Structures are given as C-alpha cells and as structure tokens.
C-alpha cells in the first residue's frame, strides 16, 4: 500500500510537470521550424510563456533608467491648475494643459508638445503622463534631452547593451517623453541623433511627449517642422509664473542696475550740444537718436539700437528710457552686458539663493530689457550662446529691447547682427559725434593757448 509521503511526491511531480510550458519545455526559448536556408534558421526566440515576464522586467528597467522615482509625486492628482499666487483662481492655460495631458495619457494618440517658461508646470504634466501610463504596464522612457544623449554616449563600449540596441529601444519604445528639448549641447552628433530619433517616431506615428521652454525658431529646423504638424502634434502654450520661485513677481529686479544709475540721466538732462557748432551730419545723428529714444520711451515696441564710440550719449539715452518707464510703473531691466553674464554665472555657485533657470527666464522675458555695451563681454562660446538665446527669443516675440554698443556691425555675432538689420523689428541709430570728454578737453586746450 502506498504511503502518504509517496502520494504527496507523485502529486507534486504531476503539478510541476503541468506547470512546465508545453512549447519550450521550461527552457524559456524556442527555435522556429524553418528551412536551413532561411536567414532566421537556428535563431533563439523568447517563448510565449516568458514574454509577460520580460515585459514586466523591461517596464521596470525603463522606470529605473527614467528615474521616475524622483518624480513619483508628480501626478495629475497633485497638479494645481491655479498656478502660483493666483488667489485661488484657475489659470486657463494650466487648466487646458491639464485636461489635454490627462486625456492624452488615456489614449496615447499622436504627439503632445508642452511649451512655456521655466517652472510653469510642463515637467509635472509630462511626468504625470509617464507615471500613469507606466502604472498600466506600458513601456515608457522619460528623460531630459541632455540625459538621453548622455545615455546614448555611455553605451559606446561600457554599457550592458550595445549602442545600436539602445538607440533602437529609444526610437521604438511605446511612449517616449523628452523633457527640456532645446537645452542640450548642440553638437553636430547630438543634433543628428536627436533628429533621427524624432524623425523615426514621426514617420511611425509613435506616441511622444515633448516639453520645451524655447521657441520653435530656436530648435533644429528639421525637428521644428515636425513639431508644427497639426495633424499629429497637439501643441499647448502654458502662460503661468514659475511655481518654484517666480522672480518676476518681485518688486525690483535683482539684476537691474537702473536704481544705481544717476537720476540725472534723463531726457531733460540730456545735452543736445547745440553750442558746440557740430558739423550738420553729426548734429543730425545726435538729434535723431534723441528723438528716437523719446519716441521709444513713450511707446516701447520692437528694438532700438544705439551705436557710437564711448562718451557720445548712448548710455544716457538708454538710462533715460529706463527711468521714464520706471516712473510709469514698469520694471525694466537695465544691465551692462558683462555684468548680466556675471549674474548668470553666479547662479552656479553653491551659495546662490536663486537658480540659473529663474534668472535666465527673467532676463529673456523682461517686459523691457536694456543692454548696455553689447560687444564688451568676454566672447566665450558660452557667453555668445547665452546672449543669442536671450536676444533671439526677444526678437521672435517682439519684446521691447534697447541695445547700446561701441562695436561696428561687422564685429557683432552674425546671428544677432542679422536681427538688428531687420527693419521690421529694429530701429538702428549711429551717433557720430565726438565723445563729450574729448570736446571738453579740446576747449581747455584752446583756452590755455589763448
């Protein structure tokens, strides 16, 4: 008679045998029955019994790569459609962006492009989409664009997967979320890889979410043209102040030096130098710049560029514009260009109380920006790029901007120069009078000789 132990063993063995996959026999891989001359002959494939496990492992791995644990609190439930300091009133652009993002997460149809300044909620909504979708077991990759490019670079000979495998994974992942498009180092390699990824997903109509704080004109033309496809891309512009630290709400700009500029630099204190008997063309250039500055102060629109040597009155006129607008209740930013760049660099210090993003956004979007002495800054690639980003944004959005410079047009960054020469946006005045100090010195010399 069979013992109870033997009975249990037989039952366990039968159960184990029943659990073994009848397709692969428990190995987890299979080879398809193909002719010897078939290119796929002998190649191992994952068995159907293991695909679900592999799917879960893949989703978990991408979750870790995406560092979504750091964004776990960024959900739709935790999103505030009122924005910062809106007295509890709903911000219409935030509400529309929220509803659109939530609907997108439920359908994953087409592309979603979220645009807006730093801290307005773009990343929160993008992360909320990723968190919701990945909780449903959908393969999702969430990365800032610089991190994505670094992830690709790392795969060259040092990663557990080849560059080709990683590149294909990024191109074909079910949902790709690219945060901060436009902040990446724009090397030829970076531009080409990014375009290849975006173009592949564009042609295949793969679900993609993109956030950016730059205008489309600042993005690679090949990429921006695809982002403007209205049949595929839902484009949302968010107009809301920074959730984290909205410097624009402060009573006075911490980077503007207008308050420290003598209040004698006003229009009524400006010397037209009528008593100096200047040549007619010189007097005309000074009068023209003066009247243009007055007109601009009355109705700030587009750009005003004042050119000339040192001591010709450019800074006085620029400061007069600033003082005039401040008296009307505006908060213009007046900054000497090298000082402005120093303010930006200072934000990288561990002791800085403000972030680079906030300061850069404040400069770029100021209602009136007055840049004194363009061309005197240290012309490092970083400085040139930051200035161009600021001025290109203000050019595209037609934000009132005053620039003074002692440089000739040939000495100015060609990208900035081309915008200065656009007469639809910019009025350019060259003051050709001698410097005030030179005139005073000449008069003293004449008096001594007399």
C-alpha positions, 0 to 999 in steps of 0.5 A: 500500500502506498504511503502518504509521503509517496502520494504527496511526491507523485502529486507534486511531480504531476503539478510541476510537470503541468506547470512546465510550458508545453512549447519550450519545455521550461527552457524559456526559448524556442527555435522556429521550424524553418528551412536551413536556408532561411536567414532566421534558421537556428535563431533563439526566440523568447517563448510565449510563456516568458514574454509577460515576464520580460515585459514586466522586467523591461517596464521596470528597467525603463522606470529605473533608467527614467528615474521616475522615482524622483518624480513619483509625486508628480501626478495629475492628482497633485497638479494645481491648475491655479498656478502660483499666487493666483488667489485661488483662481484657475489659470486657463492655460494650466487648466487646458494643459491639464485636461489635454495631458490627462486625456492624452495619457488615456489614449496615447494618440499622436504627439503632445508638445508642452511649451512655456517658461521655466517652472510653469508646470510642463515637467509635472504634466509630462511626468504625470503622463509617464507615471500613469501610463507606466502604472498600466504596464506600458513601456515608457522612457522619460528623460531630459534631452541632455540625459538621453544623449548622455545615455546614448554616449555611455553605451559606446563600449561600457554599457550592458547593451550595445549602442545600436540596441539602445538607440533602437529601444529609444526610437521604438519604445511605446511612449517616449517623453523628452523633457527640456528639448532645446537645452542640450549641447548642440553638437553636430552628433547630438543634433543628428541623433536627436533628429533621427530619433524624432524623425523615426517616431514621426514617420511611425506615428509613435506616441511622444511627449515633448516639453520645451521652454524655447521657441520653435525658431530656436530648435533644429529646423528639421525637428521644428517642422515636425513639431508644427504638424497639426495633424499629429502634434497637439501643441499647448502654450502654458502662460503661468509664473514659475511655481518654484520661485517666480522672480518676476513677481518681485518688486525690483529686479535683482539684476537691474542696475537702473536704481544705481544709475544717476537720476540725472540721466534723463531726457531733460538732462540730456545735452543736445550740444547745440553750442558746440557748432557740430558739423550738420551730419553729426548734429543730425545723428545726435538729434535723431537718436534723441528723438528716437529714444523719446519716441521709444520711451513713450511707446516701447515696441520692437528694438532700438539700437544705439551705436557710437564710440564711448562718451557720445550719449548712448548710455544716457539715452538708454538710462533715460528710457529706463527711468521714464518707464520706471516712473510709469510703473514698469520694471525694466531691466537695465544691465551692462552686458558683462555684468548680466553674464556675471549674474548668470554665472553666479547662479552656479555657485553653491551659495546662490539663493536663486537658480540659473533657470529663474534668472535666465527666464527673467532676463529673456522675458523682461517686459523691457530689457536694456543692454548696455555695451553689447560687444564688451563681454568676454566672447566665450562660446558660452557667453555668445550662446547665452546672449543669442538665446536671450536676444533671439527669443526677444526678437521672435516675440517682439519684446521691447529691447534697447541695445547700446554698443561701441562695436561696428556691425561687422564685429557683432555675432552674425546671428544677432547682427542679422536681427538688428538689420531687420527693419521690421523689428529694429530701429538702428541709430549711429551717433557720430559725434565726438565723445563729450570728454574729448570736446571738453578737453579740446576747449581747455586746450584752446583756452590755455593757448589763448 
